[in-house]
Amino acid sequence: MSPLTDVAYTIPPVPDGGPPVGIRWLRRTIARFSDGTDHTRRRELATDRLAALDIADLRQQATERTLAILDAAGARPVDLMAEIARVVPVDVISAALGTSLPVSAVAAVARAYQPGVSPDEPADEAVTQLVDLLGGAPDERTAAHIALLAQVYDATAGLIGNAAIAMLRSDGTSADVVITETLRLDPPVRATRRAEPGTGEIVTVDLADSGLPFGAGPHQCPGRDHAVAVTAGTLDGLRGCRLGGGTVDYVPSPVLRIPRELMCSRAS
């Protein structure tokens, strides 16, 4: 049995401490870093919100926002990652959830989402800002809202970037086909971690080579359809663009595969 589906394997513990409202509070309060009944309850807060979203509308909104960014750029080359892939998904999902939250704050949270990856302080400030913008109640419902956007920020950006490379270098393959192939051959989330039963030893679980780009078991990503829809809509908007040449550089990460920069421009 896989560590993903064996409930004896647990999520590695997250650090204690930190301010009353900050990145450590967020980790301790969301489904992503929980097990058992806490995980079940907190996951429902996320899945209930996602279930209320219109998948087709997410795709359409992503297309419209992508086209608006390209229109504003005119003849100027656009960094597909910084200006589109790391902006459109957060904007679209945030708007669909009935909010308009700053991408910069979501980005700061995402950078420190996994313990030990980035300093806590900038993320602490961002979490406080987002809690205030969401009504000021530091509860599980607010934490779930922030977590949805933080998880969108990196993973969906990576899917858009990897799929855009494939699509813009192909001979007109549809966005849907490109996404399916990207999830199979070049998924943005490559691995996750679990704690072994008994010993607590941390093990890395491969997702890419296992054909599980969204995981499996109790912690399987609940936003697969939403991520695919936003990615497809973004690719629809990028149709006809030209990708700059050269080797693609990727953000250093043991578990993610995300292009650092992708310059593109509209075909003249």
N, C-alpha and C positions, 0 to 999 in steps of 0.2 A: 504494500500500500504506500502511496506517495505521502510525504510529509504534509502536502497540501490538503489531503483528504483525511488523514489520520488525526483525529482530534486530540490524541495524546501529545502531538507536537503543538507547541504554543508559540505565540508571538514573543520575540525577545523583549524582556522588560525595558521600559523607557525610564530615563533618569527622573529622580524625585527633585524637589526643590523648585527654585525659580520664583518669580513674582506670582501673586494671586491670579493674574491674567497675563499669560504669555505663551510662548511656544511649548514649554513643558506642560502647562495646564492644558493646552490644546491636545497634545499627544495623549495625555491621561484621560481625556474626555471623549475621544472619538472611537468609532468602530475599528479603524485601521490598526490600532495598537491595543485592542481589547480581545478578550476571550470569554467564553461562557455566556452567562445571562446578560452581562454588561454589553458584550458584543452584539448579541441578538437584538437587544433593545435599541442600541445606538445605530445599528445597521438599518433598522426599520425607519428611523428618522431620515436617513439618506434615501433609501429606496422609495419611500412614500413620496418624497419630493421629486425624484426622478420619474416616477410613474405618471406624474401629473403633466409632464412636459410633452409637447407635440414633436415627434421625431422629424416629420416632414418639414415643419416650420423651422426647426433648428438648422436643417440643411439650407433652407432658403435664406435664413438670416445670415448664415455664414457666407453664402455666395454674395449677398448684397453688401456686407461689410468688407469683404475682400475687394470687390469691384470698386467700392468707394475709396479704399486706400490706394488702389492702382490709379484711379481717376485723379486723385489729389496729387499723386507723384508725377503724373504726366510722362515726360520723356526720361525722367530721372530714374536710374536703376534703384531698385528696392531691395533691402535685405529681407528676404522672405521670412527668415527666422525672427528677427527682432521686431519687424513692423507688422507682420501678419500672423505667423504661427504662434507667437507668444502673446498675441493681443486678441485676435478674433475669438478663439475658444472661450477665454475668460469672459469677454464682453457678451458673447452670445448666451452662454449658460447663466451668467449673472442676470442678464436682462430677462431670460425665461423664468428665473426664480423670483422675479419681481424686484430686483435690486440693481443698482449701478455702483459697483465697487471699484476702487482704483486698482488697475493692473499692477502698479508698482508695489502696493501693499501685499497683494496676493503673491507676487514674485518673491518678496522677502520671506514670506511664510514658506513657500515651496522650497527655497534654498536651504532652509534649516529643518525641513519636515522630518527627514531621517536623522536620528540622533548622531552627533559626532561629525556631521558632514560640514557644518558651517557654524560660526558663532551664534549664540542665542540672542544677543542683545538687539540687533536690527529686527529680528523676527518678533521679539517681545513687543517692540514698539508697533510693529505692523498688526499683530494680533489684537492689541489694545485698540488700535484705530478701527479695525474691522468690527470688533465687538461693539464699539460705540456707534458705528454707522448702521449696525443691525439692531439697534434699539437699546444697547447697553446691558443686556442680561447675559452674564457669563454662564450659560447653561448648556446642556447637551444639544439642544436644538440649534443654538447659535453656533456651537462648535461644529456640528454636522454641516452647516451651510458653508463655513469657512473651509472645512476639509474637502468638500466637493470641488471647490474652486482651486485649492492648492494641488489636488491630484490632477485636475484638468491641465494645469499650467505646464508641467513638464511632459507628462505622458502623451497628451494630445498634440503638443508642439512637436514632439519627436515623431509621432505618426505622420503628421502633416509634412514635416521635412523629409523624412525617408520616402514617403509616397510621392512627394513632389519631384524628387530626384528621378524616380522611376518613370513618372508620367511625362515630365518635360523632356526626357531623353528617349522617349518611345515614339512610336509612329501613330499616335492618336488613340491609344488604349483608354477605355473609359475609366473614370474615377473609381467606380465600384470594383472593377477587375483589378486595378492597380492596388487598391487598399487590401483586397483579399490576398494578393501576392505579397504585399509588403508585410502583412501580419504573419505570413508563413515564412518568408525568407529574411526579412529585415525589421523585426518588431522593435519598438522603442524601449520596452521594458524587458530586460534580458534575464533577470534573476530576482529572487526574493530570499528572505531568511526566516528560519524557524529555530526554536530551541528544542533540543532533543529531550524526550521524557526521561526523568530520572537524573541525568547528569546536568541538564541545562546547557550543554554545549551548543554553540551556535553553528548551524549548518547552512550552507548556501544551496538553494534549490533552483536548478536551471528551469527557465521558462521558455527561452528561445528555441533550443534544440528539442524540447519536449512538445513543441506545438501548442503551448498554452500561453499565448500572449496576454491574456487577461486573467491568468491564474486559474485555480480550481478550488473546489471545496468551500467551506464556510466563508472564506475571505476572498472568494472570486470577485473581481471588479464588477460592481452592479451597473456601471455606466458604459458598457460596451456599445450598445446601440446608439447612445448619445455621442460618444467619441467618434464612432464611424460616421454618423450623420454630419457632424461638424467638420470632420476631415473631408468628407465627400463634397460638402458645400464649398469649402475653401478651395479644393482642387477644381471644382466647376468654375470658380471665379478666376483661377490661374490659367485656365485653358487658353492656349495661344501665346503664353509668355515664353521668353527665352531664358534659359538658365546659363549663368556665366560659366566659363571654363575653369579648368584647374582641379586640383585634388580637394576633396571635401574634408575639412577638419571637424572633428567631433569633440563635444564637451567631455572633459575627463570625468569618468564615472565608472564604478565597478558594476553597476546594475542597469544603467541607461545608455541608449545609443541615440544621441540627439545631435544633429549638425549644429556647429557653432554659428556659421554664417552661410547663407545662400543668396548670392546676388542674382536678381532676375530683372527683366525688363519686358515691356510689351513689344511684340513684333511690330515693326513699322510697316 
